[in-house]
Each structure stands twice: as C-alpha cells, then as structure tokens.
Amino acid sequence: MMTLGDPIFAKGEDGHLKSRSGSIFISREHPGLVTIPGTHAMQRQAWVGEVNRVRAAEGRPALTSVEIGRLLDSSVDLVFFENVVLIRPDPNRMDLAFMADEELQKVVSKRQIRFLNTHAKRVRDALRARGENWRMARDAKAREETDRLIMRGRTAIENEQIYYYNGNTGTRYLTVGTYLPVSRLPDGAFRAQIEEIVHGLNSRNRLGMPMVDLFPPTLNPDIRKMFADLDVKSVSDVQLRAAVAKIELAWRMEMPPELRDEDPKSNLVWKAEMGEVLSRKAFVTDVGDRDLIHGISPEFYRNIEWLPGCRVDNGKLIFDSIYDEYNRTQDPALAELCDLRVRSIIFNLLRLFGSVEYVNVGRIPRSMARTPVANERRSGVYIVQYKELGEPISRVFIIRFQKWGIAEHLDEGKDMLTAIIESDTYSDYILDRRLACRQLGMSLPRNVGFGQFTEKYTGNNQYHGATIRAYYYVRQYVPGIASDKVLPERFHNPAFALRFAELMGSAAALDLVVGRRATETNEPIFDRNYEVLQIDPKGLPVRLIVTDHAG
C-alpha cells in the first residue's frame, strides 16, 4: 500500500508528531495511506489528486465523478497519538473499519491500534463478536490504586477544595456530596464559589475537555445545563441561593441510590464509578466492564484484564491475530497479553459447544473480597463470555483453576508421580465436598463443570519444561451482590435487614458444619466475596448463593 506523507509516528525536529491525522483507503484499485498534515477532507482530496497524477503518468484518464465517489467511500479516518493509532469507524461500515485495521497491522503492532466511537453499541458489538473485548476495555486497577487516586484527587481551583481532579483530561468533577459545604458558606464566599463552578462548566481546557463537570457523567444533562446557565451576577444573594437549591434538589433526586453514599470505604459502587471517572484519558476509546457484559456486578468494574479471544467464521476457528504477532516477534510485552491458558480454555469450549460464534476471556488478577485472606494461595480465575449461533445474548462463566494442582505440588519439591496423585486426590475431594454441601442443603450454583488441558511446567527445578495437566472448575456467572459489599444504607430498611439476617444466618450455620476455612491461615472465609445475594424487584433479598464451596 502506497503512503502519501511521512510514516505513522514520524516526528519533527521539535519531537512532536508530524501529523496527528491520517486517512486510509481500502480500495481494490487505488489503496493508500495519507498522512500529510491537514484535515481528513484535505487528505481525501490529496489522495484523489495523487491517484489522478499516477493515472496521467500511465496514460490513463482521470477518475470520473462516480469513481471518485467510490474511492472516497472506501476511506477510513485515523487519528494519531504518540504510540497509538485510533480508527474512527462508521458504525454502519464496521467491515471497512476492520479491513483498515488489518492493513494498519502490517506497519503498526495491533496493541497500538484502538477504535473511536466505542460509545456506539454497533461498534462495541462488532468488536465483541471478534473476541476483541481487550481492545476497548479499561485497564484493571488494584483497590489500593483506586484509593490513592480518589484521595489525591481532591482539589480546588481558587476557592474551596470541592472537586475531584482527573489529571489525564484536566476535568474537575463536582459531586453532590462535595457541594454540600458550599451551601453553608457566607454569602460572599458562596457567590464566588458558584461563579467559579458556572465558569468551569462553560469552559474548555486545551484538550477540549470541560474544566468542571458534574458527577456522575451519566447525570441528566438538563441538570448540568441548569447549573451552567445560572446568571450569577444579576441576582441577589437570596435569589442565587434559591436557584442553586432548586438545582441541588433536582441533582439529588436524579442520583442513583447506589451512588448517594460517597464514602469509598463503605460504598464500593461509588468508589468504582469515581475511580473510572478519574482514570479516564482524553480521546482514549475504552469502555467499562458494564458495557462489555450486560448486567455484570459493579464489584467486577476495573477488576478484569480482558485478553485476546476468538471468533468462528463459517465453522472455522479464528484466534485473535495478535497471537500470530506474538509468535512471530516473541515480544515480551505481548507475553502477558497472549495468555496460552486462554487458548486452551477456548479449545475446550469448542469441543463442548460446536456452534460457538465468539469467545472473550478476561483474567481476574486479584481477590475482590473487601478483606482478602492474608497470604492466601490464589488460583487463576477467569471470566468467559461466549455466544452460540442463533442465541440472542451471550453467556458468562467463571473459571477457577485448582488451587493445588500438579504445578503447585512440584513447586513444593515433590516428585512428578506424587504431584499427580495428590492433585488427582484433591480434585476428587473438591467434587465430593460439593456433593456433601448440596446434600446438607447449601445453596450452590446449579451446575459445575470440570476441565483440564496440558501445559508446560515453568518451575525452577528438574521438571522445568515437562508437560503437565492443569485442572479447573467452571460455573455460570451468578448475578447479584456479594454479601461483603452490600451498601450500609440498605439496612435502614427493616424488611431488608431481617431477610438478610435470615439468609446469612442459615448460610453461616451450614458453613460451620462443613468447616469452610482458608487452607493457609485456617481463618473463616464466610462473608468473603463468595456469598452472592440476589435481590427481587422490590429491593429485598430473595436468595443467597455460595459460589465457591471449597475450603
């Protein structure tokens, strides 16, 4: 493919990119990439001119108006940043966008190519159907990172420290909770603070982002407009307070119940939402886990590392092409992304379900318990989203690898035969324990599957490089709220508190009978993320499911 302009990421003497935009033409007769500085419209016209110049040199006539129209229709807009190419797709022509993506991968690593317009459902659905959730997902963040981000984010402009600051976009977010002290300020300070907020809502920074915005971003835009349209200077102090109080009331009424408590220690939903807002980057096209899996519990937000998956086209399994890039380059940066266990999981899935349309797999790198067990030996945990042909929606499964497998026993210095025997014995124990728990009446996921595959042992002993088996258990995702993450305000409802106590008390009694404890510390693991509470439309608990019976 011919390029008109400098290579992508080419820099000038000042160290900045020579061009921030590009246009790629997916034309059978006149394919090309234009990177000359200018608007996309200018680049399209430049390519038409270049094609006509080449045709004239070959003694061929210039393009007709119909041919020019077809050529322009084959173009896809690109935006360049320091190490990222953003494709701006037409949601109605995702086929064209993916052809552009494949061409760009010949000159740029796939992990450096992202998509704009991921707010559009058609764009998200198209990427999801290719097993490419990883290309639009936000990075997973540890709980401590989010805590620091929120704590350090509190800032002021010229008046009170009432904002949460996103250093990537330059936007300061005002919450209904941080606004509360403003209403108690003396008249002069109150007016100055409101004037600052209104000015910020109506101003843009050098990145084109709002200087001030209201939290959450999904807030009714009419409330933001009411605040931004305030005429602070022409009204009296009494009138100003009355106008702002009206806006504040509407704001509070619009707030989702799960975001009204702004204590990040007690309200993990608010914490996750604010963490997402403060870590967003300008013009980066990532989406949250709620957009990738409909109905996923908030505790999963920013806790999933999405990995390359696969799609099935006319019965042919097609793994994400980034696996080919890794095999070709052996780039260490790709090793963590191209998880070989994911390929084995997908192969096993296709052996069981022959009509799979696509598979996305994510890794859950850390415990999601509010108070994790100290020094816990944690097995690998994955979340799998797959869709079968003809099914209206995708299905979601949780995969948990056996905590004590062959590799773990080899790591302890045991010989291969002993490691295999003890691993198999532990597998039988886990499944026998599940049967016993069900016989006792413990509420467990209806079905649990058992899977295995071979992999290379990577430990530092005589068995390094040996082929061993890895064992895992698979269950359906259980929707609901983990018991350790129920919002405290829910217990203000006596009916909720009573029903919660009944369900948790019954579950705790069975937990004592079967002796669920952490194998490392022998401490109880009840109410540590494994008990999922399901709520009815009235907001009351209806059942509690123990998602992991091991211990």
C-alpha positions, 0 to 999 in steps of 0.5 A: 500500500502506497503512503502519501506523507511521512510514516505513522509516528514520524516526528519533527525536529521539535519531537512532536508528531508530524501529523496527528491525522491520517486517512486510509483507503481500502480500495481494490484499485487505488489503496493508500495511506495519507498522512500529510498534515491537514484535515481528513477532507484535505487528505481525501482530496490529496489522495484523489489528486495523487491517484489522478497524477499516477493515472496521467503518468500511465496514460490513463484518464482521470477518475470520473465523478462516480469513481471518485465517489467510490474511492472516497467511500472506501476511506477510513479516518485515523487519528494519531497519538504518540504510540497509538493509532485510533480508527474512527469507524462508521458504525454502519461500515464496521467491515471497512473499519476492520479491513483498515485495521488489518492493513494498519497491522502490517506497519503498526503492532495491533496493541497500538491500534484502538477504535473511536466511537466505542460509545456506539453499541454497533461498534462495541458489538462488532468488536465483541463478536471478534473476541476483541473485548481487550481492545476497548476495555479499561485497564484493571486497577488494584483497590489500593490504586483506586484509593490513592487516586480518589484521595489525591484527587481532591482539589480546588481551583481558587476557592474551596477544595470541592472537586475531584481532579482527573489529571489525564483530561484536566476535568474537575468533577463536582459531586453532590456530596462535595457541594454540600459545604458550599451551601453553608458558606457566607454569602460572599464566599458562596457567590464566588464559589458558584461563579467559579463552578458556572465558569468551569462548566462553560469552559474548555481546557486545551484538550477540549475537555470541560474544566468542571463537570458534574458527577456522575457523567451519566447525570441528566444533562438538563441538570448540568445545563441548569447549573451552567446557565445560572446568571450569577451576577444579576441576582441577589444573594437570596435569589442565587441561593434559591436557584442553586437549591432548586438545582441541588434538589433536582441533582439529588433526586436524579442520583442513583441510590447506589451512588448517594453514599460517597464514602469509598470505604463503605460504598464500593459502587461509588468508589468504582464509578469515581475511580473510572471517572478519574482514570479516564484519558482524553480521546482514549476509546475504552469502555467499562466492564458494564458495557462489555457484559450486560448486567455484570456486578459493579464489584467486577468494574476495573477488576478484569484484564480482558485478553485476546479471544476468538471468533468462528467464521463459517465453522472455522476457528479464528484466534485473535491475530495478535497471537500470530504477532506474538509468535512471530516477534516473541515480544515480551510485552505481548507475553502477558497479553497472549495468555496460552491458558486462554487458548486452551480454555477456548479449545475446550469450549469448542469441543463442548459447544460446536456452534460457538460464534465468539469467545472473550476471556478476561483474567481476574488478577486479584481477590475482590473480597473487601478483606482478602485472606492474608497470604492466601494461595490464589488460583487463576480465575477467569471470566468467559463470555461466549455466544452460540449461533442463533442465541440472542445474548451471550453467556458468562462463566467463571473459571477457577483453576485448582488451587493445588494442582500438579504445578503447585505440588512440584513447586513444593519439591515433590516428585512428578508421580506424587504431584499427580496423585495428590492433585488427582486426590484433591480434585476428587475431594473438591467434587465430593465436598460439593456433593456433601454441601448440596446434600446438607442443603447449601445453596450452590450454583446449579451446575459445575463443570470440570476441565483440564488441558496440558501445559508446560511446567515453568518451575525452577527445578528438574521438571522445568519444561515437562508437560503437565495437566492443569485442572479447573472448575467452571460455573455460570456467572451468578448475578447479584451482590456479594454479601461483603459489599452490600451498601450500609444504607440498605439496612435502614430498611427493616424488611431488608435487614431481617431477610438478610439476617435470615439468609446469612444466618442459615448460610453461616450455620451450614458453613460451620458444619462443613468447616469452610476455612482458608487452607493457609491461615485456617481463618473463616472465609464466610462473608468473603466475596463468595456469598452472592445475594440476589435481590427481587424487584422490590429491593429485598433479598430473595436468595443467597448463593455460595459460589465457591464451596471449597475450603 
